[in-house]
Amino acid sequence: TLIKVILPYADLLTPNIPEAEKISNIKINNAEDMKTAAKLIYNMGCKNVLVKGGHAIGNALDVLYDGKEFHYFETRRINTKNTHGTGCTFSSAIASNLALGMTMPAAVDQAKKYITTAIEHSLNIGKGNGPTHHFYDLYRNGLNIKKSEGNL
């Protein structure tokens, strides 16, 4: 299948819960299920798996599995409908952090902080689900690297 051919080339796969359910062929109801799905997906050849919990109830818990250990990234759930593009933004932020030389867990941690800030200050524009505020930290701090370091 395409999954068996492509996944071994992936350094990181970032499925949300519905996607992880489809790929792993299990139902995800809690953090233990997220771990099980991450292991199953990892065993398909991916180097790292981040199961994103944005579709779950309660806090936004993401589970990273690298084949040896689990890393957990949890933030409070932000009550907003303006979450359009969060998955793409999150994965792009992780990739950017990896390009800066961060380890996988550090890259995910920084990206989680970034996307949480972007969701927290999302924009209520248009109809339906609006966008996150990708540039909130830049808007707030300008190009002051010291102030922005925690949210890059």
PyRosetta script that sets phi, psi and omega in degrees:
from pyrosetta import init, pose_from_sequence

init()
pose = pose_from_sequence("TLIKVILPYADLLTPNIPEAEKISNIKINNAEDMKTAAKLIYNMGCKNVLVKGGHAIGNALDVLYDGKEFHYFETRRINTKNTHGTGCTFSSAIASNLALGMTMPAAVDQAKKYITTAIEHSLNIGKGNGPTHHFYDLYRNGLNIKKSEGNL")
pose.set_psi(1, 166.4)
pose.set_omega(1, 179.1)
pose.set_phi(2, -60.7)
pose.set_psi(2, -38.1)
pose.set_omega(2, 179.0)
pose.set_phi(3, -59.6)
pose.set_psi(3, -45.7)
pose.set_omega(3, -178.7)
pose.set_phi(4, -65.2)
pose.set_psi(4, -29.7)
pose.set_omega(4, -179.2)
pose.set_phi(5, -80.4)
pose.set_psi(5, -42.0)
pose.set_omega(5, -171.3)
pose.set_phi(6, -88.6)
pose.set_psi(6, -40.3)
pose.set_omega(6, -173.9)
pose.set_phi(7, -55.0)
pose.set_psi(7, -36.7)
pose.set_omega(7, 178.7)
pose.set_phi(8, -61.8)
pose.set_psi(8, -17.8)
pose.set_omega(8, 177.7)
pose.set_phi(9, -85.5)
pose.set_psi(9, -12.3)
pose.set_omega(9, -174.6)
pose.set_phi(10, -85.6)
pose.set_psi(10, 128.0)
pose.set_omega(10, 172.1)
pose.set_phi(11, -75.7)
pose.set_psi(11, -31.5)
pose.set_omega(11, -179.3)
pose.set_phi(12, -150.6)
pose.set_psi(12, 133.1)
pose.set_omega(12, 172.0)
pose.set_phi(13, -113.1)
pose.set_psi(13, 135.0)
pose.set_omega(13, -174.1)
pose.set_phi(14, -122.7)
pose.set_psi(14, 62.5)
pose.set_omega(14, -179.6)
pose.set_phi(15, -74.7)
pose.set_psi(15, 144.1)
pose.set_omega(15, 168.5)
pose.set_phi(16, -79.2)
pose.set_psi(16, -179.8)
pose.set_omega(16, -175.2)
pose.set_phi(17, -60.6)
pose.set_psi(17, -49.3)
pose.set_omega(17, 178.6)
pose.set_phi(18, -59.3)
pose.set_psi(18, -38.7)
pose.set_omega(18, 178.3)
pose.set_phi(19, -67.6)
pose.set_psi(19, -42.4)
pose.set_omega(19, 179.2)
pose.set_phi(20, -64.1)
pose.set_psi(20, -35.4)
pose.set_omega(20, 176.6)
pose.set_phi(21, -63.2)
pose.set_psi(21, -43.0)
pose.set_omega(21, 179.9)
pose.set_phi(22, -65.2)
pose.set_psi(22, -45.7)
pose.set_omega(22, -176.6)
pose.set_phi(23, -68.9)
pose.set_psi(23, -43.4)
pose.set_omega(23, -175.7)
pose.set_phi(24, -86.5)
pose.set_psi(24, -16.2)
pose.set_omega(24, -179.6)
pose.set_phi(25, 64.9)
pose.set_psi(25, 33.1)
pose.set_omega(25, 173.6)
pose.set_phi(26, -129.8)
pose.set_psi(26, 160.3)
pose.set_omega(26, 175.5)
pose.set_phi(27, -89.5)
pose.set_psi(27, 133.2)
pose.set_omega(27, -178.9)
pose.set_phi(28, -107.6)
pose.set_psi(28, 117.7)
pose.set_omega(28, -179.7)
pose.set_phi(29, -118.0)
pose.set_psi(29, -15.1)
pose.set_omega(29, -175.2)
pose.set_phi(30, -159.7)
pose.set_psi(30, -177.2)
pose.set_omega(30, -176.9)
pose.set_phi(31, -64.1)
pose.set_psi(31, -35.5)
pose.set_omega(31, 178.1)
pose.set_phi(32, -63.5)
pose.set_psi(32, -39.7)
pose.set_omega(32, 176.9)
pose.set_phi(33, -65.8)
pose.set_psi(33, -36.1)
pose.set_omega(33, 177.3)
pose.set_phi(34, -62.1)
pose.set_psi(34, -42.2)
pose.set_omega(34, 178.1)
pose.set_phi(35, -63.0)
pose.set_psi(35, -44.0)
pose.set_omega(35, 179.4)
pose.set_phi(36, -61.6)
pose.set_psi(36, -45.0)
pose.set_omega(36, 178.8)
pose.set_phi(37, -62.2)
pose.set_psi(37, -42.9)
pose.set_omega(37, 179.4)
pose.set_phi(38, -59.6)
pose.set_psi(38, -42.9)
pose.set_omega(38, 178.5)
pose.set_phi(39, -63.9)
pose.set_psi(39, -44.6)
pose.set_omega(39, 179.9)
pose.set_phi(40, -61.4)
pose.set_psi(40, -42.9)
pose.set_omega(40, 179.8)
pose.set_phi(41, -68.4)
pose.set_psi(41, -42.0)
pose.set_omega(41, 176.7)
pose.set_phi(42, -56.5)
pose.set_psi(42, -42.1)
pose.set_omega(42, -179.0)
pose.set_phi(43, -67.4)
pose.set_psi(43, -9.1)
pose.set_omega(43, 174.8)
pose.set_phi(44, -84.3)
pose.set_psi(44, -3.4)
pose.set_omega(44, 173.7)
pose.set_phi(45, 119.1)
pose.set_psi(45, -6.2)
pose.set_omega(45, 179.9)
pose.set_phi(46, -73.1)
pose.set_psi(46, 144.8)
pose.set_omega(46, -177.1)
pose.set_phi(47, -76.8)
pose.set_psi(47, -33.3)
pose.set_omega(47, 177.8)
pose.set_phi(48, -146.3)
pose.set_psi(48, 146.2)
pose.set_omega(48, 178.6)
pose.set_phi(49, -131.1)
pose.set_psi(49, 128.8)
pose.set_omega(49, 175.5)
pose.set_phi(50, -116.9)
pose.set_psi(50, 104.4)
pose.set_omega(50, 176.3)
pose.set_phi(51, -86.4)
pose.set_psi(51, 118.2)
pose.set_omega(51, -175.2)
pose.set_phi(52, -92.1)
pose.set_psi(52, 130.6)
pose.set_omega(52, -175.0)
pose.set_phi(53, -98.5)
pose.set_psi(53, 23.1)
pose.set_omega(53, -179.6)
pose.set_phi(54, -62.5)
pose.set_psi(54, -22.4)
pose.set_omega(54, -179.8)
pose.set_phi(55, -90.1)
pose.set_psi(55, -3.4)
pose.set_omega(55, -178.7)
pose.set_phi(56, -84.7)
pose.set_psi(56, 171.8)
pose.set_omega(56, 176.5)
pose.set_phi(57, -92.8)
pose.set_psi(57, 147.1)
pose.set_omega(57, 179.8)
pose.set_phi(58, 93.3)
pose.set_psi(58, -157.0)
pose.set_omega(58, -179.4)
pose.set_phi(59, -61.2)
pose.set_psi(59, 158.3)
pose.set_omega(59, 179.0)
pose.set_phi(60, -86.0)
pose.set_psi(60, 95.9)
pose.set_omega(60, -179.0)
pose.set_phi(61, -102.9)
pose.set_psi(61, 127.5)
pose.set_omega(61, 174.3)
pose.set_phi(62, -114.7)
pose.set_psi(62, 141.2)
pose.set_omega(62, -177.1)
pose.set_phi(63, -120.9)
pose.set_psi(63, 119.7)
pose.set_omega(63, 177.5)
pose.set_phi(64, -103.1)
pose.set_psi(64, 131.7)
pose.set_omega(64, 176.5)
pose.set_phi(65, -126.1)
pose.set_psi(65, 128.9)
pose.set_omega(65, -178.0)
pose.set_phi(66, -111.0)
pose.set_psi(66, 12.2)
pose.set_omega(66, -178.5)
pose.set_phi(67, 95.5)
pose.set_psi(67, -15.3)
pose.set_omega(67, 179.5)
pose.set_phi(68, -122.3)
pose.set_psi(68, -44.9)
pose.set_omega(68, -176.9)
pose.set_phi(69, -142.3)
pose.set_psi(69, 163.3)
pose.set_omega(69, 177.9)
pose.set_phi(70, -102.1)
pose.set_psi(70, 144.9)
pose.set_omega(70, 174.0)
pose.set_phi(71, -125.3)
pose.set_psi(71, 139.0)
pose.set_omega(71, -175.6)
pose.set_phi(72, -117.5)
pose.set_psi(72, 137.0)
pose.set_omega(72, -180.0)
pose.set_phi(73, -130.4)
pose.set_psi(73, 110.4)
pose.set_omega(73, -173.6)
pose.set_phi(74, -127.3)
pose.set_psi(74, 133.6)
pose.set_omega(74, 173.7)
pose.set_phi(75, -133.1)
pose.set_psi(75, 162.6)
pose.set_omega(75, 176.7)
pose.set_phi(76, -68.6)
pose.set_psi(76, 149.7)
pose.set_omega(76, 177.2)
pose.set_phi(77, -73.6)
pose.set_psi(77, 135.2)
pose.set_omega(77, 178.6)
pose.set_phi(78, -102.3)
pose.set_psi(78, 124.3)
pose.set_omega(78, -176.6)
pose.set_phi(79, -81.0)
pose.set_psi(79, 93.6)
pose.set_omega(79, 177.7)
pose.set_phi(80, -153.8)
pose.set_psi(80, 150.7)
pose.set_omega(80, 173.9)
pose.set_phi(81, -92.5)
pose.set_psi(81, -6.8)
pose.set_omega(81, -174.1)
pose.set_phi(82, -89.1)
pose.set_psi(82, 75.8)
pose.set_omega(82, -177.4)
pose.set_phi(83, -127.0)
pose.set_psi(83, 18.2)
pose.set_omega(83, -178.2)
pose.set_phi(84, -61.9)
pose.set_psi(84, 123.9)
pose.set_omega(84, 176.0)
pose.set_phi(85, 87.3)
pose.set_psi(85, 9.3)
pose.set_omega(85, -176.4)
pose.set_phi(86, -64.2)
pose.set_psi(86, -38.6)
pose.set_omega(86, -179.5)
pose.set_phi(87, -63.9)
pose.set_psi(87, -44.0)
pose.set_omega(87, 178.9)
pose.set_phi(88, -66.1)
pose.set_psi(88, -41.2)
pose.set_omega(88, 179.5)
pose.set_phi(89, -64.2)
pose.set_psi(89, -44.5)
pose.set_omega(89, -179.6)
pose.set_phi(90, -60.9)
pose.set_psi(90, -49.5)
pose.set_omega(90, -178.4)
pose.set_phi(91, -66.2)
pose.set_psi(91, -35.1)
pose.set_omega(91, 177.1)
pose.set_phi(92, -67.0)
pose.set_psi(92, -38.8)
pose.set_omega(92, 177.8)
pose.set_phi(93, -66.0)
pose.set_psi(93, -39.6)
pose.set_omega(93, 176.6)
pose.set_phi(94, -61.4)
pose.set_psi(94, -47.6)
pose.set_omega(94, -179.9)
pose.set_phi(95, -60.3)
pose.set_psi(95, -41.2)
pose.set_omega(95, 178.5)
pose.set_phi(96, -63.0)
pose.set_psi(96, -42.9)
pose.set_omega(96, 179.2)
pose.set_phi(97, -65.7)
pose.set_psi(97, -37.8)
pose.set_omega(97, 176.1)
pose.set_phi(98, -63.8)
pose.set_psi(98, -39.0)
pose.set_omega(98, 178.6)
pose.set_phi(99, -64.6)
pose.set_psi(99, -26.1)
pose.set_omega(99, 177.0)
pose.set_phi(100, -81.2)
pose.set_psi(100, -2.1)
pose.set_omega(100, 176.2)
pose.set_phi(101, 98.0)
pose.set_psi(101, 7.2)
pose.set_omega(101, 179.0)
pose.set_phi(102, -71.3)
pose.set_psi(102, 154.3)
pose.set_omega(102, 171.6)
pose.set_phi(103, -70.3)
pose.set_psi(103, 164.8)
pose.set_omega(103, 180.0)
pose.set_phi(104, -58.6)
pose.set_psi(104, -50.4)
pose.set_omega(104, 179.8)
pose.set_phi(105, -61.1)
pose.set_psi(105, -40.1)
pose.set_omega(105, 179.1)
pose.set_phi(106, -66.5)
pose.set_psi(106, -39.7)
pose.set_omega(106, 179.0)
pose.set_phi(107, -63.0)
pose.set_psi(107, -42.2)
pose.set_omega(107, 178.6)
pose.set_phi(108, -67.1)
pose.set_psi(108, -42.7)
pose.set_omega(108, -179.7)
pose.set_phi(109, -59.7)
pose.set_psi(109, -48.2)
pose.set_omega(109, 179.5)
pose.set_phi(110, -65.1)
pose.set_psi(110, -40.7)
pose.set_omega(110, 179.2)
pose.set_phi(111, -65.4)
pose.set_psi(111, -36.7)
pose.set_omega(111, 178.1)
pose.set_phi(112, -63.7)
pose.set_psi(112, -41.6)
pose.set_omega(112, 176.8)
pose.set_phi(113, -62.6)
pose.set_psi(113, -43.7)
pose.set_omega(113, -179.5)
pose.set_phi(114, -61.9)
pose.set_psi(114, -50.0)
pose.set_omega(114, -176.6)
pose.set_phi(115, -69.2)
pose.set_psi(115, -32.7)
pose.set_omega(115, 177.2)
pose.set_phi(116, -64.1)
pose.set_psi(116, -43.4)
pose.set_omega(116, 176.4)
pose.set_phi(117, -62.9)
pose.set_psi(117, -41.8)
pose.set_omega(117, 179.9)
pose.set_phi(118, -64.1)
pose.set_psi(118, -38.2)
pose.set_omega(118, 177.9)
pose.set_phi(119, -71.2)
pose.set_psi(119, -42.7)
pose.set_omega(119, -178.6)
pose.set_phi(120, -57.7)
pose.set_psi(120, -33.3)
pose.set_omega(120, -177.7)
pose.set_phi(121, -112.5)
pose.set_psi(121, 31.7)
pose.set_omega(121, -177.7)
pose.set_phi(122, -61.1)
pose.set_psi(122, 162.2)
pose.set_omega(122, -174.4)
pose.set_phi(123, -104.4)
pose.set_psi(123, 127.7)
pose.set_omega(123, 179.5)
pose.set_phi(124, -93.0)
pose.set_psi(124, 77.2)
pose.set_omega(124, -178.9)
pose.set_phi(125, -126.9)
pose.set_psi(125, 154.7)
pose.set_omega(125, 178.3)
pose.set_phi(126, 71.1)
pose.set_psi(126, -164.0)
pose.set_omega(126, 178.9)
pose.set_phi(127, -109.7)
pose.set_psi(127, 151.3)
pose.set_omega(127, 178.7)
pose.set_phi(128, 79.9)
pose.set_psi(128, -149.8)
pose.set_omega(128, -178.8)
pose.set_phi(129, -79.0)
pose.set_psi(129, 118.1)
pose.set_omega(129, 179.7)
pose.set_phi(130, -82.8)
pose.set_psi(130, 176.7)
pose.set_omega(130, -177.5)
pose.set_phi(131, -84.8)
pose.set_psi(131, 159.9)
pose.set_omega(131, 170.0)
pose.set_phi(132, -75.4)
pose.set_psi(132, 168.1)
pose.set_omega(132, 179.2)
pose.set_phi(133, -98.4)
pose.set_psi(133, 85.0)
pose.set_omega(133, -175.9)
pose.set_phi(134, -57.6)
pose.set_psi(134, -30.3)
pose.set_omega(134, -172.5)
pose.set_phi(135, -108.6)
pose.set_psi(135, 19.7)
pose.set_omega(135, -177.2)
pose.set_phi(136, -57.4)
pose.set_psi(136, -47.3)
pose.set_omega(136, -177.6)
pose.set_phi(137, -63.3)
pose.set_psi(137, -40.1)
pose.set_omega(137, 177.0)
pose.set_phi(138, -65.3)
pose.set_psi(138, -41.2)
pose.set_omega(138, 178.0)
pose.set_phi(139, -61.0)
pose.set_psi(139, -43.2)
pose.set_omega(139, -176.9)
pose.set_phi(140, -73.8)
pose.set_psi(140, -42.0)
pose.set_omega(140, -171.7)
pose.set_phi(141, -111.0)
pose.set_psi(141, -5.2)
pose.set_omega(141, -175.8)
pose.set_phi(142, 63.6)
pose.set_psi(142, -146.0)
pose.set_omega(142, -179.0)
pose.set_phi(143, -94.1)
pose.set_psi(143, 20.5)
pose.set_omega(143, 178.3)
pose.set_phi(144, -72.8)
pose.set_psi(144, 98.7)
pose.set_omega(144, -174.8)
pose.set_phi(145, -60.5)
pose.set_psi(145, -40.0)
pose.set_omega(145, -177.6)
pose.set_phi(146, -59.6)
pose.set_psi(146, -45.2)
pose.set_omega(146, -179.7)
pose.set_phi(147, -70.7)
pose.set_psi(147, -34.4)
pose.set_omega(147, -174.2)
pose.set_phi(148, -85.4)
pose.set_psi(148, -13.5)
pose.set_omega(148, -172.3)
pose.set_phi(149, -50.1)
pose.set_psi(149, -39.4)
pose.set_omega(149, -176.3)
pose.set_phi(150, -72.0)
pose.set_psi(150, -13.3)
pose.set_omega(150, -174.7)
pose.set_phi(151, -123.9)
pose.set_psi(151, 18.2)
pose.set_omega(151, 178.8)
pose.set_phi(152, -75.0)
pose.dump_pdb("model.pdb")
